[in-house]
């Protein structure tokens, strides 16, 4: 079977359309993460009003991850079958914007849990479809960079930098419910822009023979490794979002406004990483970049645990450590899309994103919440360090897929390897 790398020689869209598509998808995914991350950044305000404990906070993060995972896989498969990628993207964007308003209306743990379940279902299918569109429309030589920008630029600029600074400040002045209402507006504007400026991508070329099942796609070595990395590093990500703000404010005694800026440094790091890390992988290969970055990820939890100096220096630890976020598009999109038949790209991406959310995003914050209630808020931070180290080991078993390293004639693994 031909892989996406081998199929990339077909006719491509104009450079102008590629730029508009990547920019708009990145902006919209930024709004997705603005809405998703809002709960963690607003938790110091929500927790006392609703009387939540750490286990319930973990459950809220797990709930969104659970429905996100199911949605990522099912809608990814649906988009492969129907080919209506643009329509599904727009519907998803409208739905998650409305769910942000529901979070602001919640008056109890149960209602907030329901709102987060709905939001995860609305948001989960967005990125598998977006990455499939990028893989189909952008030149293979720039695929890593394009997918890095699509997943990381907007999501981290808006979701990890703007969100903590704006939402914490807004909640301080007006209340956390009003902050959720504010978070829901930009998605509706993005849906309108996608309707006017995006085209339905061309369907992949048809091939004779039976189609591979999801389990056959998962048996691909690179897909399996990417799924394992997704489980580990999504766990790292959601534990940081759910518990780092509380650890900094309650354990370290850092003021909420300073916490917002510290967490915002993560957004700046990953925004730069969307260009730098993905671009380096295009030039030097996916494997060395994906092996190195988890080691740098150790700096964030160890800095939070042990560094007692200037907050500016601590922000540097956060900034460098969060560089691990730069490889998320590689194991969630670029490597799987370069390793399987074009017919199964959305399925492979849905597996990587969906299983990462289902096993990492669902279980990790709940377990971390139980550990925090048992031994203290330092427990989730130690879990982050262990996850980063395990990711380094797993990444060493990847097979290289970057076109710059393997050459156009070299075959890449098929969906059933």
Residue pairs with C-beta under 8 A, 6 or more apart in sequence:
1 207
1 212
1 340
1 341
1 414
1 415
1 416
2 207
2 341
2 342
3 338
3 339
3 340
3 341
3 342
3 411
3 412
3 413
3 414
4 135
4 140
4 337
4 338
4 339
4 340
4 341
4 342
4 345
5 140
5 338
5 401
5 403
5 406
5 412
6 411
6 412
7 204
7 205
7 342
8 139
8 140
8 143
8 403
9 140
9 408
10 205
12 18
12 137
12 138
12 139
13 21
13 137
17 137
17 199
18 137
18 138
18 139
18 146
20 197
20 198
21 133
21 134
21 137
21 197
21 198
22 134
22 138
22 146
22 149
22 150
23 149
24 190
24 193
24 194
24 197
24 198
25 130
25 133
25 134
25 150
26 149
26 150
26 151
26 153
26 154
26 155
26 274
27 154
27 158
27 190
27 193
28 89
28 93
28 126
28 130
28 154
28 187
28 190
28 191
28 194
29 126
29 127
29 130
29 150
29 151
29 154
29 155
30 153
30 154
30 155
30 156
30 157
30 158
30 159
31 93
31 97
31 154
31 158
31 186
31 187
31 190
32 93
32 96
32 123
32 126
32 127
32 155
32 159
32 187
33 154
33 155
33 156
33 158
33 159
33 160
33 163
34 158
34 159
34 162
34 163
34 183
34 186
35 96
35 97
35 99
35 100
35 119
35 123
35 183
35 184
35 187
36 64
36 119
36 123
36 159
37 159
37 160
37 163
37 164
37 241
38 100
38 103
38 163
38 167
38 179
38 180
38 183
39 46
39 60
39 61
39 64
39 103
39 116
40 61
40 241
40 242
40 245
41 163
41 164
41 167
41 168
41 245
41 260
41 263
42 167
42 168
42 171
42 176
42 179
42 180
43 52
43 57
43 242
43 245
43 246
44 245
44 246
44 249
44 256
44 259
45 171
45 175
45 176
46 52
46 112
46 176
47 57
47 246
49 176
50 106
50 107
50 108
50 109
50 112
51 109
52 60
52 109
53 373
54 243
54 246
54 369
54 370
54 372
54 373
54 377
55 366
55 369
55 370
55 373
56 109
56 369
57 242
57 243
57 246
57 365
57 369
58 242
58 243
58 365
58 366
58 367
58 368
58 369
58 370
58 372
59 113
59 365
59 366
59 369
60 109
60 112
60 113
60 116
60 242
61 238
61 241
61 242
61 361
61 365
61 366
62 361
62 362
62 363
62 364
62 365
62 366
63 113
63 116
63 117
63 120
63 362
64 116
64 117
64 119
64 120
64 123
64 361
65 120
65 234
65 238
65 357
65 358
65 360
65 361
65 362
65 365
66 117
66 120
66 357
66 358
66 361
66 362
67 117
67 118
67 119
67 120
67 121
67 124
68 120
68 121
68 123
68 124
68 354
68 357
68 361
69 120
69 124
69 353
69 354
69 355
69 356
69 357
69 358
69 361
69 362
70 121
70 124
70 354
70 358
71 120
71 121
71 122
71 123
71 124
71 125
71 354
72 124
72 125
72 127
72 128
72 349
72 350
72 353
72 354
72 357
73 214
73 350
73 351
73 353
73 354
73 355
74 125
74 350
75 88
75 92
75 124
75 125
75 128
75 129
75 350
76 125
76 128
76 129
76 132
76 346
76 347
76 349
76 350
76 353
76 354
77 214
77 346
77 347
77 350
78 88
78 125
79 85
79 88
79 125
79 128
79 129
79 132
79 346
80 132
80 343
80 344
80 345
80 346
80 347
82 88
83 200
83 203
84 200
85 129
85 132
85 133
85 200
85 201
86 194
86 198
86 199
86 200
86 201
88 125
88 129
89 126
89 129
89 130
89 194
89 198
90 191
90 194
90 195
92 122
92 123
92 125
92 126
92 129
93 126
93 187
93 188
93 190
93 191
93 194
94 187
94 188
94 191
95 118
95 121
95 122
96 119
96 122
96 123
96 126
96 187
97 184
97 185
97 186
97 187
97 188
97 191
98 122
98 184
99 115
99 118
99 119
99 122
99 184
100 119
100 180
100 181
100 183
100 184
100 187
101 180
101 181
101 184
102 114
102 115
102 118
102 119
103 112
103 115
103 116
103 119
103 180
104 176
104 177
104 178
104 179
104 180
104 181
104 184
105 111
105 115
105 177
106 112
106 114
106 115
120 357
124 353
124 354
124 357
127 151
127 332
127 333
127 349
127 353
128 346
128 349
128 350
128 353
128 354
129 346
130 150
130 151
131 147
131 150
131 151
131 329
131 332
131 333
131 337
131 345
131 349
132 201
132 337
132 345
132 346
132 349
133 201
134 143
134 146
134 147
134 150
134 333
135 143
135 147
135 333
135 337
135 342
135 345
136 201
136 202
136 204
136 342
136 345
137 201
138 146
138 147
140 338
140 403
141 282
141 403
141 404
142 282
143 282
143 334
143 337
143 338
144 278
144 279
144 281
144 282
144 286
144 329
144 330
144 334
144 402
145 275
145 278
145 279
145 282
147 278
147 329
147 330
147 333
147 334
147 337
148 273
148 274
148 275
148 277
148 278
148 279
148 281
148 326
148 329
148 330
148 334
149 274
149 275
149 278
150 329
150 333
151 274
151 328
151 329
151 332
151 333
152 270
152 271
152 273
152 274
152 278
152 325
152 326
152 328
152 329
153 271
153 274
153 275
155 270
156 266
156 267
156 268
156 269
156 270
156 271
156 273
156 274
156 325
157 267
157 271
158 267
159 267
160 263
160 264
160 266
160 267
160 270
160 271
160 322
161 264
161 265
161 266
161 267
161 268
161 271
162 264
162 267
163 183
163 267
164 245
164 259
164 260
164 261
164 263
164 264
164 267
165 260
165 261
165 264
166 182
167 179
167 182
167 183
168 256
168 257
168 259
168 260
169 257
169 260
170 178
170 179
170 182
171 178
171 179
172 256
172 257
204 342
204 343
204 345
205 342
207 341
207 343
211 343
211 344
212 341
212 344
212 415
212 416
214 347
214 351
216 415
216 416
217 223
217 340
217 344
217 347
217 348
217 351
217 415
217 416
218 224
218 227
218 351
219 416
219 417
220 339
220 340
220 348
220 413
220 414
220 415
220 416
220 417
221 397
221 399
221 413
221 417
222 335
222 336
222 339
222 398
222 399
222 401
222 413
223 336
223 339
223 340
223 348
223 351
223 352
223 415
225 331
225 394
225 395
225 397
225 398
226 331
226 332
226 335
226 336
226 352
227 351
227 352
227 355
227 356
228 394
229 290
229 327
229 331
229 356
229 391
229 394
229 395
230 331
230 332
230 352
230 353
230 355
230 356
230 357
230 360
231 355
231 356
231 359
231 360
232 360
232 387
232 390
232 391
232 394
233 294
233 297
233 324
233 327
233 328
233 331
233 356
233 360
233 387
233 388
233 391
234 356
234 357
234 360
234 361
234 364
235 360
235 361
235 363
235 364
235 365
235 383
235 387
236 297
236 324
236 384
236 387
236 388
236 391
237 325
237 328
237 361
238 360
238 361
238 364
238 365
239 364
239 365
239 368
239 380
239 383
239 384
239 387
240 266
240 300
240 384
242 365
242 368
242 369
242 380
243 365
243 368
243 369
243 372
243 377
243 380
243 381
244 263
244 304
244 380
244 381
245 259
245 263
246 377
247 304
247 377
247 378
247 380
247 381
248 254
248 259
248 262
248 263
248 304
249 255
249 256
249 259
250 377
251 376
251 377
251 378
252 304
254 262
254 311
258 311
261 311
261 315
262 311
262 314
262 315
262 318
263 318
265 315
265 318
265 319
265 322
266 318
266 319
266 322
266 325
268 319
269 318
269 319
269 320
269 322
269 323
269 325
270 322
270 323
270 325
270 326
273 322
273 323
273 325
273 326
274 326
274 329
276 326
277 289
277 293
277 323
277 326
277 327
277 330
278 326
278 329
278 330
278 334
280 289
281 289
281 290
281 327
281 330
281 334
281 402
282 402
282 404
283 404
284 402
284 404
284 405
285 400
285 402
285 404
285 405
286 330
286 334
286 335
286 338
286 398
286 400
286 401
286 402
287 395
287 396
287 398
287 399
287 400
289 326
289 327
289 330
290 327
290 330
290 331
290 335
290 395
290 398
291 392
291 395
291 396
291 398
293 323
293 324
293 326
293 327
294 324
294 327
294 388
294 389
294 391
294 392
294 395
295 388
295 392
296 320
296 321
296 323
296 324
297 321
297 322
297 323
297 324
297 384
297 388
297 391
298 321
298 385
298 388
298 389
299 317
299 320
299 321
300 317
300 318
300 320
300 321
300 322
300 384
301 321
301 381
301 382
301 384
301 385
301 388
302 317
302 385
303 314
303 317
303 318
303 321
304 314
304 317
304 318
304 381
305 378
305 381
305 382
307 313
307 314
307 317
324 388
324 391
331 352
332 349
332 352
332 353
332 356
333 349
333 352
334 401
335 398
335 401
336 345
336 348
336 349
336 351
336 352
337 345
337 348
337 349
338 401
338 402
338 403
338 412
339 348
339 399
339 401
339 412
339 413
339 415
340 347
340 348
340 413
340 414
340 415
341 414
341 415
344 415
348 415
364 383
364 387
367 383
368 379
368 380
368 383
369 380
371 379
371 380
371 383
372 379
372 380
399 412
399 413
400 406
401 412
406 412
